[in-house]
Amino acid sequence: MEEIELNESQLLDAIKEAGIDKSFQAYLQKYTDQKVSSGIETFKKNNQAKNLSDKDRLEAVETELKNLKDNNLKTTLNNSIKASLKEAGLSEGFLKYIKVEKEEDIGTAIKDLNDNILGLKQEAIDKRLKEGEPPPKGDVTFAGSGMDTAVKEFAKKISPKEE
């Protein structure tokens, strides 16, 4: 698509010709109001900073630096947890259940979570077995794997020979 360069009067004429001048005016007013409000807030913030003592400014910078470090640590921990979950074959959705302060605690937390999940699965299997529901059966014929021949040969060797 070719970009069209218009001067100010050509742009206004094109907007009127398209019949969107009222919508454009409303958008322009809203955009301008947002920019002015943002500018006023920045001015107030800068003015307050000028009125602070050196000690107060230093404390503000230290607080901001601490927040940045905390966010960086949290991001790093979350990325490490996600990698460990993936390595353990678990979904990243379990991230919210892993609460650790240090990276070296991640492995233990993942193992505990995995053990709990496996325990719950085992409880469900045990309950179904107690209620009489048979477990699902797999393919016992070994068809197509070459194992069927090996099993038959082994059975011939250990079975009594017919005379």
N, C-alpha and C positions, 0 to 999 in steps of 0.2 A: 504494500500500500504506500502510495506516495504521500509524503508529509507536505502540508501546505503552510507556507509562512504568510501571515496576515499582519498588517499594522493595526493599531488600535481601532481606527474608524472602520476598516474593512471587517474586523472581527465583530464589532457591534452591529454593522449592517447585516452580516451573515446570521447572527443570532436573531435579529428581528425578522429576517426573511424566513428563517426556519420556524418562527412562531414560538420560540422558547425564551423570549426576553424576560417574562415574568418569573419563570422558573430559575433562569440564570441570575436575576437580581436577588431572588431569595437565597440562592446558594451563595452568591458573593457576599451578601450581608452576614449570613451564618459563618462563613469562612473568616471574614474580617473580624467579627466579634470574637471568635475563638483565638485568633492571632493576637488581638488587643488584650484579651484576658490573660493569655499566656505571658505576654510581655509585661503586664502589670504585676503578675505573680513573681516573675523573675526579678523585676525591679525591687519589689518588696523584700524578697529573699536576699538580694545583694545588699540592700540598704541595712537590713538587720545584721548581716555579716560584718558590715563596716562598723557598726556600733558595738560589736562584741570586743571584749578584751582579748589580748593574745592568748590567755589561758583558755577562754571559752572557745576561741577558734581552733586551738590545738585539740581540745576535747571533742569538738565536732568532727575534725579530720580523723582523729583516732576512732571515734564511733563508726564513721563511714568505712574506714579501713577494716575494722573488726567485722562489720556486716559483709563486706566483700569477701573476706577470708572465710567466714562462716558459709556463705553461699557457694564459694568455690569448693570447700571441703564437702559440703552436702552433695554437690554435683559429682565430684570425684567418687564419693562413697556410692551414690546411686549407680554410676556407670560400672563400678566394680561389682556391685550386687547383681546388676543385670547380667554381666558377663559370667558370674558364678552360677546364677540360676540357669543360664543357657547351657553351661558346661555340665550341670547336674541333670539336664533334660527337663527342666521345669519352665513354666511360662513366666514371662516378665510381669504378669499380673500379680504374682506373689510378692513383688517388690514391697507392697504396702505392709506386708506381714513381717518383714525383716527390719528390726530396730537395733542398730549397732552404733557405737560411738567411734570405734576404731576399725581400720581396714583389716587388721589381723583377726577380728572377731567374726568376720563375714563367713568364713568356712564353717565354723561351728554352728552359726545360726542357720545356714543353708542345710547342713547335715541334720540338725534338729527338725527343721521344717519337713525335709524329705522323709525322715523317720516317722514323723507324725502322720504324713499323708499315707505312707505305706501301711502304718498301723490301722488307719481308718479303712483303707481298702481291705486289709486282712479281716477286720471285724465284720465288714459287709459280707465277705466270702464265707466266714464262719457262720454268720447268722443264716445265710441261704442254705448252707449245708445242714444246719440243725433243723431247719424247717422242712427238709426233705427235698429241696430243689437240687437236682443233679448238676454237677459242673458241666460246662460246655465241653464237647469232645472235639479233639483235633483230628487230623488226618492220620489214621493208624496204618494205612497201606503202604506208605512210603513210595507211592507210585511215581515213577518218573525220576526218582532220585538215585536209583542204582542200589538203594538200601534194601529193596524187596528181595533182590537176588542174594545179597549177602546174608540176610536174615534166613532165607530158605536154606542156604548152604550150611549155615551154622546149626539150624534145626536138624538137618540130616545127620550132622556129625554127632550131635548129642543124643539123638533118639536111638532106641534099640533097633538093630537091623533085623529086617524080616528075613526069615530063612525059608 
